[in-house]
Amino acid sequence: MATLSLRRRFKRNALVPFLLISFSLCLVIWVMDFFTQRDYASAALEHRTQALHMSFSAYLDRANFEVKYLSEQVSDGESLDALFQLHDVLFFGGLDFFYIEKEDGLVMEDPRVRLYTQDAFTSLVQSAPTDAWQHITSSDQSELLIYKKPLENNSAGQNQGFFYGFISLNNNLALASDLITSAGADYLRINDVLGKSLLVEKLSSYSEEVDYIRHEATLLLPSLGEKFSVEVRYARPLLESFSRWVLIGCLMVIVLMALLFGLVMVSAQRIMFRPIAGLPALGRLETLNFQEFEPLMAQMNHFQELLKVRDQHLGLLLNSLQSAIVFCDESARVTSLNEEAKMVFPYFDRAKTVFDMTPIGCHQSIQRALKGEYGGGFELELSEQNKVYEFQTHTFINEYGFRSVMLVGKDASEVRRLRWNLANRFPKHALDRPQPPHSLLRDELMCQSAWLVQQPQSATMWLVVIGELLDGIAASSKSENHLMSLGQMVCEQQDALEQHLQPNAKQCQFKIELALEDAAKQFHWTPDHRALITIALMHCYYSAISGRYIDIGWDRNGLVIKVYGAEEVSPALDWLRNEYPKLVKGRFEQAPSGRIQLSAALVADDEGESFSLSEKRVAYINNDYADNRRVIDALLAANVNLDAFSSFSEFFGTSMSYRHRYDAMMVAVGDDVLAAENVKKLLASSGQAALPIVYVCANRGGCAERQPTLFPHQLMPYRLAKQLTQLEHLEPISLGDWATHDTNFIITGGTDISQVIWQSELSANDFIARRESDVANLVSVLRHTNPVVILVLDQEAAQKALKLHLVKLVNTKWFVLEDFPERPDTMPFIDIGGQLPNEAAIDALLQTLKQKG
């Protein structure tokens, strides 16, 4: 757990108020300076407004002078062109344009008027006051000031007319520049009494987004006939709104607050933390006996008394546990031990470490405990006291942070004596094995009552098997086990169960799926494992659901047996399938779909059974068997080279070489009579008393005399592989044996198509015809004494037979369909005119055969 510092905590808590106060004071200084500077700027702007009044008044004075001077020139009779020759007056005056109207109807118009407005002068000078500037607005929104002055009287004392001077407000760069410059502002606007803008001027650097100071005033001049309002703005960015003294003030506040914070921390260290640091010396130093520490002192005294009482309780507990307890520090020195430990180690006071008190054989466990290992222990035999102590080592961390060890020893002498008596005087009894309830057998009898009435013998055998399983689970567990493969175990249990139950055909309508690789693995089997496999098989014998089967395999935990279609179950079988898996460290699971799963913990042996079936060739004769696909799948799963034939006729007439041999033959007994006849022919032609033949029968009644025989529910790859291995001592079945029959033909030579046609015609006449592609293959076949009929289809094959001296064999009958000069008399020629074989050709062949016979 992380430690906390009271000083740091006080410092963090006190620092926050100081920071807040410092920030607040600095903020007040900034705000005060901001508004102070703003007031100064507003006052200065008011003075600038007065300067604007004076500038505007001066501009009007210059305009008045220009009006006066020009009117005098007009009164003296000057023309308009002469007026425009007065450059000094026109350039430095304030008028933008003028208009002169005389009494004699003469009108002088300033051409500059079109720069400012398109209105006629007559509309502009109406109602203009005399000797005062008046604001007017043209129809095209030109804002103008007009001044009307009478011309001087003539010599007769009559008025000569009027002089009109004009000043543009919204289109007068000179006026706007003078006004904004005199005001020293960034923005200037002049409005009339109605608030209409007459003149607006601003500097190019002015922006509405920048903060500014605004001032409004009334523009009232003696020469101006009406009042105008003036608005002046002075742009002041935020950073320019403060004086340099604000930084000095903030710096002084920060320095003063830092000094104050340091003073507070020093005072707290002296007044609070130093007495707190001296708490361990309370009671010994009078200067530290503060009144605030009295509750803490009382609590510490209470804890000391409580620790003393707990120490006494612990001592009493250690001495009353009937165990020898020894405490050691990190250096294996004995720090404490109870009274019984002192009796076990009477010379403990002389030992420096615990190793001096214990034998060498115990040192390793103690050393491991000192290194931090848990769960160690050792036995200590005390020959002098005739006792045996079992010590357990426990490691812990002491008050100094070092690893220490506690040794706890119990007297195991009496336990050993009782254990020896139990092992030697009483046989091992499985008290922990499940015991069948008394009502289980009664429930089973009630469940099978109808079966007992209908089939008493079959039901009785079922109850006998159930009784044996119940007796086996309740009896003591036998420790003996047998090493065998899984396939052998399944076959033995299936054969034993069928020998007891004698099941009918309906009960045997299931299959067992067990891969050859899994079946070859060997394990040590106990009677409980045997019973578990028996229970799985009994589910299939008891259930009547079609398509049920057993899937046996392995996973990482051991054996897994899945039974599909096991919805129907008797009370005893249901109890057995729940209890037996517990005895083999497995479990029972049931799915809603009717599938159950039985598992058992098994470890495979290093070596398993091996089958070398990849080089074995097996012939399978279907013989009108219904479940043909099931037999073929089982043979292919056994990894054999399989040749399947639909009948014996197809087998006898195969086009394979006479040298071809089969290590075994599977005969499916569909047509019983046909199978028996062809097997007798096969035995007669081979000259052997027995051949490697395995029968597959649909039921037990039809194959009682045929051995070996397999039934559909017994077709497993392992059982087939085992059966084929047991037939290895018998001679293989050779196709050359069929060449010794008088009624059989060997067709050689010619093309494959012609051989097939002759074979088909001979087969249609109840002959067995074999084809041989090469005459040389007949050398090893034509050794039999029985006659052999050989039909040669072309001249080349016949000449090759002559070179091999096959024609000279007395047991051969040769017939050729193509004549050649060197043909001997022992090789008759049958002339069929080069046609395909038909009934006439077959009759000619048979007639010639009878004549040469």
Beta strands, then each sheet from edge to edge (+ up, - down):
strand 1: 97-102
strand 2: 107-109
strand 3: 133-137
strand 4: 143-150
strand 5: 161-168
strand 6: 187-191
strand 7: 197-202
strand 8: 212-219
strand 9: 228-235
strand 10: 323-328
strand 11: 334-337
strand 12: 377-382
strand 13: 387-397
strand 14: 403-411
strand 15: 482-485
strand 16: 511-514
strand 17: 522-525
strand 18: 549-555
strand 19: 558-564
strand 20: 588-590
strand 21: 596-601
strand 22: 617-621
strand 23: 641-645
strand 24: 661-662
strand 25: 664-669
strand 26: 693-697
strand 27: 709-710
strand 28: 733-734
strand 29: 744-748
strand 30: 768-772
strand 31: 788-792
strand 32: 812-816
sheet 1: 2+ 1- 5+ 4- 3+
sheet 2: 7+ 6- 9+ 8-
sheet 3: 11+ 10- 14+ 13- 12+
sheet 4: 15+ 17-
sheet 5: 16+ 18+ 19- 21+ 20-
sheet 6: 23+ 22+ 25+ 26+ 27+
sheet 7: 24+ 28-
sheet 8: 30+ 29+ 31+ 32+
end
